[in-house]
Amino acid sequence: MRVLVTGATGYIGGRLVFRLLEQGHMVRVLVRNPEHVAGRRWVSDVEVVPGDLLDPSSLEGVFENIDAAYY
């Protein structure tokens, strides 16, 4: 399953990403600033997409080929 996670730089979101990867899901994370995920242990295993849910123009293509999303 392809899963989109917003809030991946936060406490819950970061742990959710790790768990989804453990279960074999392909994960895309939406972050305002990609530099904020640079040190995460899972960063090389996810697709990092810059964007902001409050800025619709930054979301073009973010939800393409996504089966589930966590906010």
N, CA, C, O and CB atoms as a CASP TS submission, in Angstrom:
PFRMAT TS
TARGET T0000
AUTHOR 0000-0000-0000
METHOD Language model
MODEL 1
PARENT N/A
ATOM      1  N   MET     1       0.845  -1.167   0.000  1.00  0.00           N
ATOM      2  CA  MET     1       0.000   0.000   0.000  1.00  0.00           C
ATOM      3  C   MET     1       0.900   1.243   0.000  1.00  0.00           C
ATOM      4  O   MET     1       1.940   1.252   0.658  1.00  0.00           O
ATOM      5  CB  MET     1      -0.966  -0.009   1.224  1.00  0.00           C
ATOM      6  N   ARG     2       0.511   2.274  -0.723  1.00  0.00           N
ATOM      7  CA  ARG     2       1.220   3.562  -0.725  1.00  0.00           C
ATOM      8  C   ARG     2       0.502   4.502   0.240  1.00  0.00           C
ATOM      9  O   ARG     2      -0.694   4.762   0.103  1.00  0.00           O
ATOM     10  CB  ARG     2       1.286   4.183  -2.177  1.00  0.00           C
ATOM     11  N   VAL     3       1.251   5.002   1.214  1.00  0.00           N
ATOM     12  CA  VAL     3       0.663   5.798   2.281  1.00  0.00           C
ATOM     13  C   VAL     3       1.324   7.176   2.327  1.00  0.00           C
ATOM     14  O   VAL     3       2.546   7.296   2.240  1.00  0.00           O
ATOM     15  CB  VAL     3       0.806   5.079   3.641  1.00  0.00           C
ATOM     16  N   LEU     4       0.501   8.201   2.464  1.00  0.00           N
ATOM     17  CA  LEU     4       0.978   9.563   2.654  1.00  0.00           C
ATOM     18  C   LEU     4       0.855   9.909   4.125  1.00  0.00           C
ATOM     19  O   LEU     4      -0.187   9.684   4.740  1.00  0.00           O
ATOM     20  CB  LEU     4       0.187  10.572   1.773  1.00  0.00           C
ATOM     21  N   VAL     5       1.924  10.457   4.687  1.00  0.00           N
ATOM     22  CA  VAL     5       1.900  10.886   6.087  1.00  0.00           C
ATOM     23  C   VAL     5       2.244  12.365   6.142  1.00  0.00           C
ATOM     24  O   VAL     5       3.283  12.792   5.638  1.00  0.00           O
ATOM     25  CB  VAL     5       2.893  10.048   6.959  1.00  0.00           C
ATOM     26  N   THR     6       1.362  13.142   6.761  1.00  0.00           N
ATOM     27  CA  THR     6       1.676  14.532   7.065  1.00  0.00           C
ATOM     28  C   THR     6       2.075  14.563   8.536  1.00  0.00           C
ATOM     29  O   THR     6       1.681  13.686   9.305  1.00  0.00           O
ATOM     30  CB  THR     6       0.452  15.504   6.759  1.00  0.00           C
ATOM     31  N   GLY     7       2.838  15.548   8.923  1.00  0.00           N
ATOM     32  CA  GLY     7       3.258  15.626  10.315  1.00  0.00           C
ATOM     33  C   GLY     7       4.352  14.645  10.673  1.00  0.00           C
ATOM     34  O   GLY     7       4.506  14.290  11.842  1.00  0.00           O
ATOM     35  N   ALA     8       5.113  14.202   9.692  1.00  0.00           N
ATOM     36  CA  ALA     8       6.152  13.203   9.931  1.00  0.00           C
ATOM     37  C   ALA     8       7.295  13.728  10.790  1.00  0.00           C
ATOM     38  O   ALA     8       8.079  12.938  11.315  1.00  0.00           O
ATOM     39  CB  ALA     8       6.698  12.713   8.620  1.00  0.00           C
ATOM     40  N   THR     9       7.405  15.041  10.942  1.00  0.00           N
ATOM     41  CA  THR     9       8.466  15.596  11.778  1.00  0.00           C
ATOM     42  C   THR     9       8.060  15.657  13.243  1.00  0.00           C
ATOM     43  O   THR     9       8.877  15.987  14.103  1.00  0.00           O
ATOM     44  CB  THR     9       8.845  16.982  11.291  1.00  0.00           C
ATOM     45  N   GLY    10       6.820  15.346  13.525  1.00  0.00           N
ATOM     46  CA  GLY    10       6.336  15.365  14.900  1.00  0.00           C
ATOM     47  C   GLY    10       6.527  14.031  15.599  1.00  0.00           C
ATOM     48  O   GLY    10       6.960  13.054  14.988  1.00  0.00           O
ATOM     49  N   TYR    11       6.205  13.997  16.867  1.00  0.00           N
ATOM     50  CA  TYR    11       6.389  12.809  17.702  1.00  0.00           C
ATOM     51  C   TYR    11       5.602  11.610  17.164  1.00  0.00           C
ATOM     52  O   TYR    11       6.175  10.546  16.931  1.00  0.00           O
ATOM     53  CB  TYR    11       5.963  13.109  19.141  1.00  0.00           C
ATOM     54  N   ILE    12       4.315  11.778  16.970  1.00  0.00           N
ATOM     55  CA  ILE    12       3.472  10.669  16.523  1.00  0.00           C
ATOM     56  C   ILE    12       3.735  10.330  15.061  1.00  0.00           C
ATOM     57  O   ILE    12       3.882   9.160  14.706  1.00  0.00           O
ATOM     58  CB  ILE    12       1.994  11.010  16.723  1.00  0.00           C
ATOM     59  N   GLY    13       3.795  11.357  14.213  1.00  0.00           N
ATOM     60  CA  GLY    13       4.012  11.122  12.784  1.00  0.00           C
ATOM     61  C   GLY    13       5.313  10.394  12.490  1.00  0.00           C
ATOM     62  O   GLY    13       5.346   9.505  11.639  1.00  0.00           O
ATOM     63  N   GLY    14       6.378  10.758  13.180  1.00  0.00           N
ATOM     64  CA  GLY    14       7.668  10.103  12.970  1.00  0.00           C
ATOM     65  C   GLY    14       7.639   8.635  13.340  1.00  0.00           C
ATOM     66  O   GLY    14       8.249   7.809  12.661  1.00  0.00           O
ATOM     67  N   ARG    15       6.943   8.309  14.400  1.00  0.00           N
ATOM     68  CA  ARG    15       6.823   6.902  14.803  1.00  0.00           C
ATOM     69  C   ARG    15       5.891   6.136  13.870  1.00  0.00           C
ATOM     70  O   ARG    15       6.105   4.955  13.595  1.00  0.00           O
ATOM     71  CB  ARG    15       6.315   6.801  16.248  1.00  0.00           C
ATOM     72  N   LEU    16       4.863   6.813  13.393  1.00  0.00           N
ATOM     73  CA  LEU    16       3.955   6.183  12.442  1.00  0.00           C
ATOM     74  C   LEU    16       4.689   5.804  11.154  1.00  0.00           C
ATOM     75  O   LEU    16       4.498   4.706  10.631  1.00  0.00           O
ATOM     76  CB  LEU    16       2.779   7.117  12.128  1.00  0.00           C
ATOM     77  N   VAL    17       5.514   6.694  10.652  1.00  0.00           N
ATOM     78  CA  VAL    17       6.287   6.397   9.442  1.00  0.00           C
ATOM     79  C   VAL    17       7.111   5.142   9.640  1.00  0.00           C
ATOM     80  O   VAL    17       7.116   4.261   8.781  1.00  0.00           O
ATOM     81  CB  VAL    17       7.198   7.577   9.070  1.00  0.00           C
ATOM     82  N   PHE    18       7.808   5.050  10.762  1.00  0.00           N
ATOM     83  CA  PHE    18       8.643   3.885  11.055  1.00  0.00           C
ATOM     84  C   PHE    18       7.813   2.602  11.069  1.00  0.00           C
ATOM     85  O   PHE    18       8.217   1.590  10.496  1.00  0.00           O
ATOM     86  CB  PHE    18       9.356   4.065  12.401  1.00  0.00           C
ATOM     87  N   ARG    19       6.666   2.649  11.717  1.00  0.00           N
ATOM     88  CA  ARG    19       5.796   1.456  11.802  1.00  0.00           C
ATOM     89  C   ARG    19       5.253   1.051  10.429  1.00  0.00           C
ATOM     90  O   ARG    19       5.192  -0.135  10.105  1.00  0.00           O
ATOM     91  CB  ARG    19       4.620   1.720  12.765  1.00  0.00           C
ATOM     92  N   LEU    20       4.862   2.035   9.632  1.00  0.00           N
ATOM     93  CA  LEU    20       4.356   1.728   8.281  1.00  0.00           C
ATOM     94  C   LEU    20       5.430   1.064   7.436  1.00  0.00           C
ATOM     95  O   LEU    20       5.145   0.127   6.690  1.00  0.00           O
ATOM     96  CB  LEU    20       3.859   3.005   7.584  1.00  0.00           C
ATOM     97  N   LEU    21       6.654   1.542   7.547  1.00  0.00           N
ATOM     98  CA  LEU    21       7.763   0.930   6.808  1.00  0.00           C
ATOM     99  C   LEU    21       8.017  -0.492   7.294  1.00  0.00           C
ATOM    100  O   LEU    21       8.270  -1.387   6.487  1.00  0.00           O
ATOM    101  CB  LEU    21       9.042   1.775   6.955  1.00  0.00           C
ATOM    102  N   GLU    22       7.952  -0.705   8.589  1.00  0.00           N
ATOM    103  CA  GLU    22       8.126  -2.049   9.160  1.00  0.00           C
ATOM    104  C   GLU    22       7.106  -3.026   8.587  1.00  0.00           C
ATOM    105  O   GLU    22       7.403  -4.205   8.394  1.00  0.00           O
ATOM    106  CB  GLU    22       8.002  -2.002  10.693  1.00  0.00           C
ATOM    107  N   GLN    23       5.910  -2.528   8.317  1.00  0.00           N
ATOM    108  CA  GLN    23       4.844  -3.381   7.791  1.00  0.00           C
ATOM    109  C   GLN    23       4.915  -3.533   6.280  1.00  0.00           C
ATOM    110  O   GLN    23       4.065  -4.200   5.689  1.00  0.00           O
ATOM    111  CB  GLN    23       3.496  -2.822   8.179  1.00  0.00           C
ATOM    112  N   GLY    24       5.908  -2.929   5.646  1.00  0.00           N
ATOM    113  CA  GLY    24       6.111  -3.115   4.220  1.00  0.00           C
ATOM    114  C   GLY    24       5.419  -2.109   3.323  1.00  0.00           C
ATOM    115  O   GLY    24       5.386  -2.295   2.107  1.00  0.00           O
ATOM    116  N   HIS    25       4.869  -1.052   3.887  1.00  0.00           N
ATOM    117  CA  HIS    25       4.197  -0.047   3.081  1.00  0.00           C
ATOM    118  C   HIS    25       5.210   0.891   2.424  1.00  0.00           C
ATOM    119  O   HIS    25       6.301   1.104   2.954  1.00  0.00           O
ATOM    120  CB  HIS    25       3.211   0.751   3.939  1.00  0.00           C
ATOM    121  N   MET    26       4.851   1.438   1.292  1.00  0.00           N
ATOM    122  CA  MET    26       5.640   2.473   0.647  1.00  0.00           C
ATOM    123  C   MET    26       5.103   3.796   1.188  1.00  0.00           C
ATOM    124  O   MET    26       3.899   4.046   1.139  1.00  0.00           O
ATOM    125  CB  MET    26       5.555   2.394  -0.945  1.00  0.00           C
ATOM    126  N   VAL    27       5.991   4.638   1.701  1.00  0.00           N
ATOM    127  CA  VAL    27       5.569   5.836   2.421  1.00  0.00           C
ATOM    128  C   VAL    27       6.078   7.100   1.730  1.00  0.00           C
ATOM    129  O   VAL    27       7.240   7.195   1.336  1.00  0.00           O
ATOM    130  CB  VAL    27       6.066   5.789   3.869  1.00  0.00           C
ATOM    131  N   ARG    28       5.178   8.054   1.600  1.00  0.00           N
ATOM    132  CA  ARG    28       5.497   9.406   1.126  1.00  0.00           C
ATOM    133  C   ARG    28       5.192  10.339   2.287  1.00  0.00           C
ATOM    134  O   ARG    28       4.116  10.268   2.881  1.00  0.00           O
ATOM    135  CB  ARG    28       4.671   9.801  -0.185  1.00  0.00           C
ATOM    136  N   VAL    29       6.141  11.216   2.612  1.00  0.00           N
ATOM    137  CA  VAL    29       5.908  12.172   3.690  1.00  0.00           C
ATOM    138  C   VAL    29       5.817  13.574   3.108  1.00  0.00           C
ATOM    139  O   VAL    29       6.621  13.965   2.261  1.00  0.00           O
ATOM    140  CB  VAL    29       7.031  12.092   4.758  1.00  0.00           C
ATOM    141  N   LEU    30       4.838  14.314   3.571  1.00  0.00           N
ATOM    142  CA  LEU    30       4.640  15.703   3.176  1.00  0.00           C
ATOM    143  C   LEU    30       5.177  16.576   4.297  1.00  0.00           C
ATOM    144  O   LEU    30       4.709  16.506   5.433  1.00  0.00           O
ATOM    145  CB  LEU    30       3.130  16.014   2.882  1.00  0.00           C
ATOM    146  N   VAL    31       6.168  17.403   3.966  1.00  0.00           N
ATOM    147  CA  VAL    31       6.780  18.267   4.967  1.00  0.00           C
ATOM    148  C   VAL    31       6.926  19.678   4.421  1.00  0.00           C
ATOM    149  O   VAL    31       7.145  19.869   3.225  1.00  0.00           O
ATOM    150  CB  VAL    31       8.146  17.716   5.401  1.00  0.00           C
ATOM    151  N   ARG    32       6.806  20.652   5.288  1.00  0.00           N
ATOM    152  CA  ARG    32       7.005  22.039   4.859  1.00  0.00           C
ATOM    153  C   ARG    32       8.467  22.280   4.498  1.00  0.00           C
ATOM    154  O   ARG    32       8.769  22.987   3.537  1.00  0.00           O
ATOM    155  CB  ARG    32       6.559  23.021   5.963  1.00  0.00           C
ATOM    156  N   ASN    33       9.372  21.686   5.275  1.00  0.00           N
ATOM    157  CA  ASN    33      10.796  21.886   5.060  1.00  0.00           C
ATOM    158  C   ASN    33      11.497  20.523   5.068  1.00  0.00           C
ATOM    159  O   ASN    33      11.630  19.911   6.127  1.00  0.00           O
ATOM    160  CB  ASN    33      11.395  22.830   6.145  1.00  0.00           C
ATOM    161  N   PRO    34      11.947  20.043   3.909  1.00  0.00           N
ATOM    162  CA  PRO    34      12.599  18.727   3.840  1.00  0.00           C
ATOM    163  C   PRO    34      13.829  18.595   4.742  1.00  0.00           C
ATOM    164  O   PRO    34      14.193  17.481   5.117  1.00  0.00           O
ATOM    165  CB  PRO    34      13.002  18.444   2.421  1.00  0.00           C
ATOM    166  N   GLU    35      14.468  19.696   5.092  1.00  0.00           N
ATOM    167  CA  GLU    35      15.630  19.631   5.976  1.00  0.00           C
ATOM    168  C   GLU    35      15.269  19.099   7.367  1.00  0.00           C
ATOM    169  O   GLU    35      16.133  18.586   8.078  1.00  0.00           O
ATOM    170  CB  GLU    35      16.263  21.008   6.100  1.00  0.00           C
ATOM    171  N   HIS    36      14.007  19.221   7.751  1.00  0.00           N
ATOM    172  CA  HIS    36      13.585  18.788   9.083  1.00  0.00           C
ATOM    173  C   HIS    36      13.505  17.271   9.218  1.00  0.00           C
ATOM    174  O   HIS    36      13.406  16.767  10.336  1.00  0.00           O
ATOM    175  CB  HIS    36      12.245  19.390   9.413  1.00  0.00           C
ATOM    176  N   VAL    37      13.545  16.538   8.124  1.00  0.00           N
ATOM    177  CA  VAL    37      13.545  15.073   8.210  1.00  0.00           C
ATOM    178  C   VAL    37      14.922  14.490   7.910  1.00  0.00           C
ATOM    179  O   VAL    37      15.090  13.270   7.910  1.00  0.00           O
ATOM    180  CB  VAL    37      12.515  14.486   7.246  1.00  0.00           C
ATOM    181  N   ALA    38      15.893  15.337   7.658  1.00  0.00           N
ATOM    182  CA  ALA    38      17.228  14.883   7.243  1.00  0.00           C
ATOM    183  C   ALA    38      17.862  13.901   8.220  1.00  0.00           C
ATOM    184  O   ALA    38      18.552  12.980   7.783  1.00  0.00           O
ATOM    185  CB  ALA    38      18.138  16.070   7.075  1.00  0.00           C
ATOM    186  N   GLY    39      17.661  14.058   9.499  1.00  0.00           N
ATOM    187  CA  GLY    39      18.308  13.182  10.468  1.00  0.00           C
ATOM    188  C   GLY    39      17.507  11.965  10.882  1.00  0.00           C
ATOM    189  O   GLY    39      17.963  11.173  11.707  1.00  0.00           O
ATOM    190  N   ARG    40      16.334  11.807  10.327  1.00  0.00           N
ATOM    191  CA  ARG    40      15.477  10.671  10.727  1.00  0.00           C
ATOM    192  C   ARG    40      16.051   9.368  10.191  1.00  0.00           C
ATOM    193  O   ARG    40      16.590   9.329   9.085  1.00  0.00           O
ATOM    194  CB  ARG    40      14.021  10.865  10.213  1.00  0.00           C
ATOM    195  N   ARG    41      15.935   8.305  10.974  1.00  0.00           N
ATOM    196  CA  ARG    41      16.515   7.024  10.570  1.00  0.00           C
ATOM    197  C   ARG    41      15.815   6.420   9.354  1.00  0.00           C
ATOM    198  O   ARG    41      16.369   5.536   8.701  1.00  0.00           O
ATOM    199  CB  ARG    41      16.458   6.047  11.725  1.00  0.00           C
ATOM    200  N   TRP    42      14.623   6.880   9.048  1.00  0.00           N
ATOM    201  CA  TRP    42      13.845   6.316   7.943  1.00  0.00           C
ATOM    202  C   TRP    42      13.891   7.163   6.686  1.00  0.00           C
ATOM    203  O   TRP    42      13.271   6.794   5.689  1.00  0.00           O
ATOM    204  CB  TRP    42      12.419   6.138   8.363  1.00  0.00           C
ATOM    205  N   VAL    43      14.594   8.275   6.691  1.00  0.00           N
ATOM    206  CA  VAL    43      14.514   9.237   5.580  1.00  0.00           C
ATOM    207  C   VAL    43      14.909   8.618   4.235  1.00  0.00           C
ATOM    208  O   VAL    43      14.346   8.990   3.205  1.00  0.00           O
ATOM    209  CB  VAL    43      15.411  10.435   5.868  1.00  0.00           C
ATOM    210  N   SER    44      15.842   7.703   4.222  1.00  0.00           N
ATOM    211  CA  SER    44      16.262   7.103   2.949  1.00  0.00           C
ATOM    212  C   SER    44      15.263   6.062   2.440  1.00  0.00           C
ATOM    213  O   SER    44      15.385   5.583   1.313  1.00  0.00           O
ATOM    214  CB  SER    44      17.637   6.460   3.104  1.00  0.00           C
ATOM    215  N   ASP    45      14.281   5.712   3.266  1.00  0.00           N
ATOM    216  CA  ASP    45      13.296   4.690   2.890  1.00  0.00           C
ATOM    217  C   ASP    45      11.946   5.264   2.479  1.00  0.00           C
ATOM    218  O   ASP    45      11.020   4.511   2.179  1.00  0.00           O
ATOM    219  CB  ASP    45      13.096   3.738   4.031  1.00  0.00           C
ATOM    220  N   VAL    46      11.825   6.590   2.462  1.00  0.00           N
ATOM    221  CA  VAL    46      10.559   7.231   2.127  1.00  0.00           C
ATOM    222  C   VAL    46      10.762   8.214   0.977  1.00  0.00           C
ATOM    223  O   VAL    46      11.885   8.586   0.637  1.00  0.00           O
ATOM    224  CB  VAL    46       9.966   7.951   3.359  1.00  0.00           C
ATOM    225  N   GLU    47       9.652   8.615   0.398  1.00  0.00           N
ATOM    226  CA  GLU    47       9.658   9.698  -0.580  1.00  0.00           C
ATOM    227  C   GLU    47       9.287  10.978   0.171  1.00  0.00           C
ATOM    228  O   GLU    47       8.199  11.077   0.740  1.00  0.00           O
ATOM    229  CB  GLU    47       8.658   9.413  -1.780  1.00  0.00           C
ATOM    230  N   VAL    48      10.186  11.943   0.170  1.00  0.00           N
ATOM    231  CA  VAL    48       9.949  13.210   0.852  1.00  0.00           C
ATOM    232  C   VAL    48       9.442  14.225  -0.168  1.00  0.00           C
ATOM    233  O   VAL    48      10.085  14.475  -1.187  1.00  0.00           O
ATOM    234  CB  VAL    48      11.245  13.723   1.556  1.00  0.00           C
ATOM    235  N   VAL    49       8.273  14.809   0.123  1.00  0.00           N
ATOM    236  CA  VAL    49       7.656  15.780  -0.776  1.00  0.00           C
ATOM    237  C   VAL    49       7.435  17.082  -0.007  1.00  0.00           C
ATOM    238  O   VAL    49       6.777  17.081   1.034  1.00  0.00           O
ATOM    239  CB  VAL    49       6.308  15.235  -1.361  1.00  0.00           C
ATOM    240  N   PRO    50       7.981  18.194  -0.511  1.00  0.00           N
ATOM    241  CA  PRO    50       7.732  19.463   0.160  1.00  0.00           C
ATOM    242  C   PRO    50       6.330  19.985  -0.152  1.00  0.00           C
ATOM    243  O   PRO    50       5.858  19.875  -1.284  1.00  0.00           O
ATOM    244  CB  PRO    50       8.783  20.495  -0.250  1.00  0.00           C
ATOM    245  N   GLY    51       5.677  20.547   0.846  1.00  0.00           N
ATOM    246  CA  GLY    51       4.357  21.123   0.646  1.00  0.00           C
ATOM    247  C   GLY    51       3.751  21.526   1.966  1.00  0.00           C
ATOM    248  O   GLY    51       4.263  21.195   3.035  1.00  0.00           O
ATOM    249  N   ASP    52       2.651  22.244   1.874  1.00  0.00           N
ATOM    250  CA  ASP    52       1.965  22.742   3.061  1.00  0.00           C
ATOM    251  C   ASP    52       0.464  22.585   2.838  1.00  0.00           C
ATOM    252  O   ASP    52      -0.077  23.090   1.854  1.00  0.00           O
ATOM    253  CB  ASP    52       2.343  24.237   3.358  1.00  0.00           C
ATOM    254  N   LEU    53      -0.199  21.893   3.740  1.00  0.00           N
ATOM    255  CA  LEU    53      -1.642  21.673   3.597  1.00  0.00           C
ATOM    256  C   LEU    53      -2.432  22.977   3.570  1.00  0.00           C
ATOM    257  O   LEU    53      -3.555  23.005   3.065  1.00  0.00           O
ATOM    258  CB  LEU    53      -2.148  20.800   4.728  1.00  0.00           C
ATOM    259  N   LEU    54      -1.868  24.049   4.101  1.00  0.00           N
ATOM    260  CA  LEU    54      -2.549  25.337   4.083  1.00  0.00           C
ATOM    261  C   LEU    54      -2.306  26.112   2.790  1.00  0.00           C
ATOM    262  O   LEU    54      -2.853  27.200   2.609  1.00  0.00           O
ATOM    263  CB  LEU    54      -2.105  26.164   5.262  1.00  0.00           C
ATOM    264  N   ASP    55      -1.500  25.569   1.903  1.00  0.00           N
ATOM    265  CA  ASP    55      -1.190  26.197   0.617  1.00  0.00           C
ATOM    266  C   ASP    55      -1.535  25.221  -0.509  1.00  0.00           C
ATOM    267  O   ASP    55      -0.677  24.448  -0.934  1.00  0.00           O
ATOM    268  CB  ASP    55       0.318  26.618   0.545  1.00  0.00           C
ATOM    269  N   PRO    56      -2.773  25.244  -0.998  1.00  0.00           N
ATOM    270  CA  PRO    56      -3.209  24.293  -2.020  1.00  0.00           C
ATOM    271  C   PRO    56      -2.310  24.246  -3.257  1.00  0.00           C
ATOM    272  O   PRO    56      -2.188  23.198  -3.890  1.00  0.00           O
ATOM    273  CB  PRO    56      -4.600  24.627  -2.443  1.00  0.00           C
ATOM    274  N   SER    57      -1.684  25.361  -3.603  1.00  0.00           N
ATOM    275  CA  SER    57      -0.827  25.359  -4.796  1.00  0.00           C
ATOM    276  C   SER    57       0.418  24.497  -4.602  1.00  0.00           C
ATOM    277  O   SER    57       1.053  24.114  -5.585  1.00  0.00           O
ATOM    278  CB  SER    57      -0.413  26.786  -5.150  1.00  0.00           C
ATOM    279  N   SER    58       0.781  24.183  -3.360  1.00  0.00           N
ATOM    280  CA  SER    58       1.969  23.358  -3.110  1.00  0.00           C
ATOM    281  C   SER    58       1.651  21.870  -3.103  1.00  0.00           C
ATOM    282  O   SER    58       2.550  21.050  -2.914  1.00  0.00           O
ATOM    283  CB  SER    58       2.602  23.744  -1.789  1.00  0.00           C
ATOM    284  N   LEU    59       0.387  21.506  -3.307  1.00  0.00           N
ATOM    285  CA  LEU    59      -0.028  20.112  -3.177  1.00  0.00           C
ATOM    286  C   LEU    59      -0.222  19.383  -4.501  1.00  0.00           C
ATOM    287  O   LEU    59      -0.693  18.246  -4.516  1.00  0.00           O
ATOM    288  CB  LEU    59      -1.289  20.050  -2.405  1.00  0.00           C
ATOM    289  N   GLU    60       0.130  20.013  -5.593  1.00  0.00           N
ATOM    290  CA  GLU    60      -0.068  19.388  -6.894  1.00  0.00           C
ATOM    291  C   GLU    60       0.705  18.072  -6.975  1.00  0.00           C
ATOM    292  O   GLU    60       1.924  18.047  -6.806  1.00  0.00           O
ATOM    293  CB  GLU    60       0.369  20.339  -8.023  1.00  0.00           C
ATOM    294  N   GLY    61      -0.003  17.003  -7.230  1.00  0.00           N
ATOM    295  CA  GLY    61       0.598  15.681  -7.389  1.00  0.00           C
ATOM    296  C   GLY    61       0.892  14.941  -6.093  1.00  0.00           C
ATOM    297  O   GLY    61       1.268  13.770  -6.134  1.00  0.00           O
ATOM    298  N   VAL    62       0.733  15.581  -4.957  1.00  0.00           N
ATOM    299  CA  VAL    62       1.071  14.951  -3.678  1.00  0.00           C
ATOM    300  C   VAL    62       0.234  13.700  -3.424  1.00  0.00           C
ATOM    301  O   VAL    62       0.733  12.724  -2.865  1.00  0.00           O
ATOM    302  CB  VAL    62       0.876  15.944  -2.536  1.00  0.00           C
ATOM    303  N   PHE    63      -1.021  13.724  -3.827  1.00  0.00           N
ATOM    304  CA  PHE    63      -1.926  12.612  -3.525  1.00  0.00           C
ATOM    305  C   PHE    63      -2.025  11.584  -4.655  1.00  0.00           C
ATOM    306  O   PHE    63      -2.801  10.635  -4.553  1.00  0.00           O
ATOM    307  CB  PHE    63      -3.300  13.149  -3.220  1.00  0.00           C
ATOM    308  N   GLU    64      -1.264  11.757  -5.710  1.00  0.00           N
ATOM    309  CA  GLU    64      -1.301  10.808  -6.827  1.00  0.00           C
ATOM    310  C   GLU    64      -0.748   9.451  -6.381  1.00  0.00           C
ATOM    311  O   GLU    64       0.282   9.381  -5.712  1.00  0.00           O
ATOM    312  CB  GLU    64      -0.491  11.352  -8.037  1.00  0.00           C
ATOM    313  N   ASN    65      -1.436   8.390  -6.756  1.00  0.00           N
ATOM    314  CA  ASN    65      -1.032   7.014  -6.459  1.00  0.00           C
ATOM    315  C   ASN    65      -0.942   6.721  -4.950  1.00  0.00           C
ATOM    316  O   ASN    65      -0.144   5.885  -4.525  1.00  0.00           O
ATOM    317  CB  ASN    65       0.309   6.730  -7.111  1.00  0.00           C
ATOM    318  N   ILE    66      -1.751   7.403  -4.156  1.00  0.00           N
ATOM    319  CA  ILE    66      -1.782   7.193  -2.712  1.00  0.00           C
ATOM    320  C   ILE    66      -3.043   6.421  -2.364  1.00  0.00           C
ATOM    321  O   ILE    66      -4.138   6.771  -2.802  1.00  0.00           O
ATOM    322  CB  ILE    66      -1.726   8.547  -1.940  1.00  0.00           C
ATOM    323  N   ASP    67      -2.879   5.358  -1.564  1.00  0.00           N
ATOM    324  CA  ASP    67      -4.010   4.527  -1.155  1.00  0.00           C
ATOM    325  C   ASP    67      -4.632   4.989   0.167  1.00  0.00           C
ATOM    326  O   ASP    67      -5.835   4.839   0.380  1.00  0.00           O
ATOM    327  CB  ASP    67      -3.566   3.082  -1.032  1.00  0.00           C
ATOM    328  N   ALA    68      -3.808   5.548   1.045  1.00  0.00           N
ATOM    329  CA  ALA    68      -4.286   6.016   2.347  1.00  0.00           C
ATOM    330  C   ALA    68      -3.451   7.204   2.777  1.00  0.00           C
ATOM    331  O   ALA    68      -2.292   7.342   2.385  1.00  0.00           O
ATOM    332  CB  ALA    68      -4.225   4.886   3.413  1.00  0.00           C
ATOM    333  N   ALA    69      -4.055   8.062   3.591  1.00  0.00           N
ATOM    334  CA  ALA    69      -3.330   9.233   4.093  1.00  0.00           C
ATOM    335  C   ALA    69      -3.578   9.379   5.573  1.00  0.00           C
ATOM    336  O   ALA    69      -4.689   9.153   6.054  1.00  0.00           O
ATOM    337  CB  ALA    69      -3.752  10.518   3.346  1.00  0.00           C
ATOM    338  N   TYR    70      -2.544   9.757   6.293  1.00  0.00           N
ATOM    339  CA  TYR    70      -2.638  10.030   7.725  1.00  0.00           C
ATOM    340  C   TYR    70      -2.316  11.486   7.954  1.00  0.00           C
ATOM    341  O   TYR    70      -1.307  11.997   7.467  1.00  0.00           O
ATOM    342  CB  TYR    70      -1.688   9.117   8.545  1.00  0.00           C
ATOM    343  N   TYR    71      -3.178  12.152   8.699  1.00  0.00           N
ATOM    344  CA  TYR    71      -3.003  13.557   9.026  1.00  0.00           C
ATOM    345  C   TYR    71      -2.879  13.705  10.532  1.00  0.00           C
ATOM    346  O   TYR    71      -2.722  14.819  11.032  1.00  0.00           O
ATOM    347  CB  TYR    71      -4.175  14.405   8.484  1.00  0.00           C
TER
END
